[in-house]
Amino acid sequence: MAEHSVMLHCEPCGSCRFEAWQHVVDGRLRWEEQLYCPAYAVQACDGGWGPPPPWVRARIAAAEGTVRLAVGGPDGVPLKAVRELYEFTLAQLRAAREQGLDATPVEAELLRGMRGGPRG
């Protein structure tokens, strides 16, 4: 469940600053975002467990890049871990197995840790 603390002004301006990040807490993926506007002295914060909403994840990926992961097989991250983390349907999981998965660096670190072998 996402936590919310929001104060907003009419519309974003050139002074607005946005930050978004992910981290692993107790073996679980956590995301946070913060918007601050010094011109209007307002702040908006949000966060939650699991993958972030698409617009937050897009900002994280733009800032940090993505890592292409193999899914399944002896060298890939476990299918079960991918399905549970992203809540993929079977069709989405099949596509990830065939094409690989573009994960954020934090998501990749978490998924590699679920492999049970050495991280790399």
Number of C-alpha atoms within 10 A of each C-alpha: 7 11 11 11 10 12 12 14 11 6 6 13 11 7 11 16 13 14 14 20 19 23 17 15 10 7 10 13 19 19 22 18 18 16 18 19 18 10 10 14 11 14 18 15 17 15 21 17 18 19 18 22 11 9 9 19 18 15 16 21 18 11 13 13 13 17 17 13 19 19 24 20 10 9 11 15 24 19 19 14 18 20 15 11 16 14 14 16 11 10 9 13 21 15 14 20 20 12 13 18 19 16 18 22 18 18 24 20 16 21 23 19 16 16 17 10 9 7 12 7
